[in-house]
Amino acid sequence: RRRRRRRARRLAAVDRLLSGRDARIRLAAGLEAELAFGRLAFRLPAGPAPEWVTLGQGAGITFGPLTLRAALAPAPVLVREGWSTAMDPGQYTVRAWHSGDRIRPLGGRGHRQVSVLLREARIAPGRRSHWPVVVDADATIVWVPGICRSDARIPTEGTEALCAHAAFA
């Protein structure tokens, strides 16, 4: 009887989710469901956001769903979107996206909210808290991997730069 009630509560929660009244629900201790962009996804709860990590040369770091690697190399021509970028040599930190973060896109005008860029890239709300953002020593957002490159810390083409690449872990 208790099992039936629990099952009925979970089905009612999924019904609320599908009707658009909820965006994400916890179904059981190790499972949640999220409706985003017309898709119903079941996954393990994300847990707390990863700790801040220094982006250094050599070994890759795993941050949320991505692995990032960086090495010194000649700077290529930069593009606004992509999984690779180059930055002036210096110290960079990888941290989780925060509400209120803004970036000044390469080749754009003004600033854009990172939350809007993540939504436009169809990153589900439940995954956004684990999406990496690369910031410089002044806490300026330089790159949101796979989403947007800022106009900050641009190396001159062909000069030595910290070239970074991100890929799904």
N, C-alpha and C positions, 0 to 999 in steps of 0.2 A: 504494500500500500504506500509506504513512504517513497519507494522507488518510482511508483506511478506519479505521485505528486511532484517529485523532483523532475521527472521527464516532462510532465505537463507544464511546469514553470519554464523549463528550458525551451520548449516548443513555443510557448507564449512570448518569450524573449526574442526568439528568432523571428516570429511573426511581427513583433514591434520593429525589429531591425529592418525587415523587408518592407514594412509600410513607411519607412523613413522617419520614424519617431526616435530611433536611436541610431548612432553611427557605429558603435562598437559595443559588444557585450562579452562578458565572460561566461562561457558555457560550463566549464569545469575547472578544476585546479590547474590543469595544464593546457587549456585550450580557450581561445577567444575567436569570435567571428566579427568581421568588419565589412560594412557595405560602403564601398567607395568607387565612384566613377562607373556605377552600374554593375559592379562585380561584387560578388559575395566571396570573401576569402576567409579561410579557417587557418589559424596559425597559433604557434606558441606565444604566450605573452612576451612582449619585448623586454621587460625588466627595466632597470634604471639605465639612463644614458651612459655611454662609455666615458671614462675619465679623459681629460685633456692629454694629448700626446704630442711630443716634439717630432716634427717631420724632418728626419735627417737623411743623410746619404746612405745608400746601401740597402740594408735589410728593410723589407716591407713591413708595414704596420696594418693590422686589421682594425677597422673602426666601423662599427655597425655592420652594414651589409657589404662594405667595400674593403679592398686591400689597396693601400697606397704605397708607391715606391718613388724614390727620388734619387737623382744622381746629377753631378755636374757635367754639363755638356754644352755645345754651342746652342744658343737660343734659336728656335725656329720662328717662322712667322706665326703670330698668335691669332686665334679665332675665339669668338665669344663663347661658343658652346663646345663641349667635347670632354673626353675622358683623359686628355693630356694637356699640360700647359707648361710654361716656363716662367720663372720668377727671378728677379734680381737676387744674387746670392745674399743670404742672410738667415735669420732665425724665423721659423714658421711653426705655428702650433695648429694641430687638428683638434677641433672640438665639435660638440653637437650643435646643431642649429637651435637657436633660441627665438622665442616669440619676440618680435620687434626688430630682429636683425634686418639690415638694409645693405644693399650692394650697389655700387656705381658700375653698371655693365660696360664692358669694353665696346667702344663704338656707339654708345647710347647717350642719352641726355638725362641728367638727374640721377636720382636713386630709385631702386625698386625694392620692394619688400621681398625678402627671401621666401617668406611663406607663400606669396603669390607665384613666384617662380617654381616652387616645389609643387604647388597645385597644378600649374600649367604643364609641368612635366609628369603629372599624374602619379605623384608619389602619395600613397595612401596616408591619411592622417596618423594612423598607428605606427607608421614607419618613419615619420618626419623627425621625431625626437632622437633618432639614431643616425640621421643623415649627416655626413661630415661637412664641415665648413673649415677652410684653411684661412688663418689670420696671420698677419705679420706682427712684429714686436709692438706696434702701436695699436693692436687689436682691430685693425682695418681688415675687412673681409676681402681676400684676394681671389679666392676661387671656391665655388660650390661644385665639386666634381660631378661631371655629367650634365650639369645644369647651366652654369654661367661663370665666365671669367670676368673679373673686374678690370678697371683701367688703372689699378694701383700696382706698383712694383713691376712695371713692364721693362724687360731687358731689351737692349738693342739687338736686333737680329744679328746672329753670328758671334756675339760676345758670350763669354762664359756665363751660364745661368744654372739655376737649380731647376732641372726638368723633372716634372712629376707626372705620374700616370696612375689612374685608378681603374680597378676592375672588380667585378663582383667576386666576393670571397668564395 
